[in-house]
Amino acid sequence: MKDLRDSGCVAKTIRWGVELVAHGNERVDVPLHLQVSSASTAAQELLEAAGGSVTRVYYTRLGLTALLKPENLEKQGRALPRPVRAWPPRDNGKYDAIGQLPPATQLPQAALPVTAARGPADGRLARAVLSSS
């Protein structure tokens, strides 16, 4: 969605995501692989016929802000939020994937590096520990 916004394909103000809609007279010759909040069936079929794909991705309001404007969080001195574990039950079937936030290479310079802590022997997940060196 950030690439669509930066290229000018969609409006600069994205409040709840990007919806992909086809009206029936469009033609796509190049395979496009898009991640959007929602898409019409006609739009999905149009892109898939050209060899592309459409993934409906779920973001929270804060996650969408972190994706589209990470510099705003940097100015405020805030770290990127964690991605959500699941979408709300009322939205089952509406999304294909949980949205991923920008990779760690795009974090502000002030962010501390993350090192993995030694996990317990019973196979549970280890915690990430912030280190200052």
C-alpha positions as CSV (number, residue, x, y, z in Angstrom):
1,M,0.0,0.0,0.0
2,K,2.9,2.3,0.7
3,D,4.2,1.9,-2.9
4,L,0.7,2.7,-4.3
5,R,0.6,5.8,-2.1
6,D,4.1,7.0,-3.0
7,S,3.6,6.5,-6.7
8,G,0.4,8.6,-6.7
9,C,-1.9,5.7,-7.8
10,V,-4.1,6.3,-4.7
11,A,-4.8,9.4,-2.6
12,K,-2.2,10.6,-0.1
13,T,-4.7,10.3,2.7
14,I,-5.4,6.6,3.4
15,R,-7.6,6.2,6.4
16,W,-8.6,2.5,6.5
17,G,-6.6,1.0,3.7
18,V,-6.8,0.6,-0.1
19,E,-9.7,-1.0,-1.9
20,L,-9.2,-2.4,-5.4
21,V,-12.2,-2.1,-7.6
22,A,-12.8,-3.0,-11.3
23,H,-15.8,-1.6,-13.2
24,G,-15.7,-4.1,-16.1
25,N,-14.0,-2.3,-18.9
26,E,-10.4,-2.3,-17.6
27,R,-7.5,-4.3,-19.2
28,V,-4.3,-5.4,-17.5
29,D,-1.4,-6.7,-19.6
30,V,1.3,-6.8,-17.0
31,P,1.3,-9.2,-14.0
32,L,0.8,-7.2,-10.8
33,H,1.2,-8.5,-7.3
34,L,-0.7,-6.2,-4.9
35,Q,-1.4,-6.1,-1.2
36,V,-4.6,-4.1,-0.5
37,S,-7.2,-4.0,2.3
38,S,-10.1,-5.2,0.1
39,A,-10.7,-6.1,-3.5
40,S,-13.7,-6.8,-5.6
41,T,-14.1,-10.2,-7.2
42,A,-13.8,-8.6,-10.7
43,A,-10.6,-6.9,-9.8
44,Q,-9.1,-10.1,-8.4
45,E,-10.0,-12.0,-11.6
46,L,-8.7,-9.3,-13.8
47,L,-5.2,-9.3,-12.1
48,E,-5.1,-13.1,-11.9
49,A,-5.9,-13.5,-15.6
50,A,-2.8,-11.3,-16.3
51,G,-0.7,-13.6,-14.1
52,G,-0.7,-11.4,-11.0
53,S,-2.1,-11.8,-7.6
54,V,-4.1,-9.9,-5.0
55,T,-3.6,-10.3,-1.2
56,R,-6.1,-8.8,1.2
57,V,-4.1,-7.7,4.2
58,Y,-5.3,-6.7,7.6
59,Y,-3.7,-3.7,9.4
60,T,-4.8,-1.9,12.6
61,R,-5.1,1.8,12.5
62,L,-1.7,2.3,14.2
63,G,-0.1,-0.4,12.0
64,L,-1.3,1.3,8.9
65,T,0.1,4.6,10.1
66,A,3.4,2.8,10.8
67,L,3.4,1.3,7.3
68,L,2.5,4.5,5.4
69,K,4.3,7.1,7.5
70,P,7.1,5.6,9.6
71,E,8.8,9.0,9.7
72,N,6.0,10.3,11.9
73,L,6.7,7.7,14.5
74,E,10.4,8.5,14.3
75,K,9.8,12.2,14.9
76,Q,7.8,11.3,18.0
77,G,10.6,9.0,19.2
78,R,8.2,6.0,19.2
79,A,9.1,2.5,18.2
80,L,7.2,0.6,15.5
81,P,4.2,-1.3,16.9
82,R,4.1,-5.0,16.9
83,P,2.0,-6.7,14.2
84,V,-1.3,-8.0,15.4
85,R,-1.7,-11.8,16.0
86,A,-5.1,-12.1,14.3
87,W,-7.9,-10.0,12.9
88,P,-11.1,-9.6,14.8
89,P,-13.5,-12.6,14.6
90,R,-16.1,-10.5,12.8
91,D,-13.7,-10.2,9.9
92,N,-13.1,-13.9,9.3
93,G,-12.9,-14.6,5.6
94,K,-12.4,-11.0,4.7
95,Y,-8.5,-11.0,4.8
96,D,-5.8,-13.4,3.5
97,A,-2.9,-12.3,5.7
98,I,-1.8,-10.1,8.6
99,G,0.0,-7.0,7.4
100,Q,3.7,-6.9,8.1
101,L,5.3,-3.6,9.3
102,P,8.4,-2.2,7.6
103,P,11.5,-4.4,8.2
104,A,14.0,-3.6,10.9
105,T,16.3,-2.0,8.4
106,Q,13.8,0.9,8.2
107,L,13.8,1.6,11.9
108,P,15.0,5.0,13.1
109,Q,18.7,5.4,14.0
110,A,17.8,5.9,17.6
111,A,16.3,2.4,17.9
112,L,18.3,-0.1,19.9
113,P,19.4,-3.4,18.3
114,V,17.5,-6.5,19.3
115,T,19.2,-9.7,20.4
116,A,17.5,-13.0,21.1
117,A,17.5,-14.2,24.7
118,R,18.2,-17.8,25.5
119,G,14.9,-19.6,25.5
120,P,13.6,-22.2,28.0
121,A,14.4,-25.8,27.5
122,D,10.7,-26.8,27.1
123,G,10.5,-25.3,23.5
124,R,8.5,-22.1,24.3
125,L,9.4,-19.0,22.4
126,A,12.3,-16.9,23.6
127,R,11.8,-13.3,24.4
128,A,13.6,-10.5,22.5
129,V,15.9,-8.4,24.7
130,L,16.9,-4.9,23.9
131,S,20.7,-4.2,24.2
132,S,22.4,-0.9,24.1
133,S,25.6,-2.2,22.5
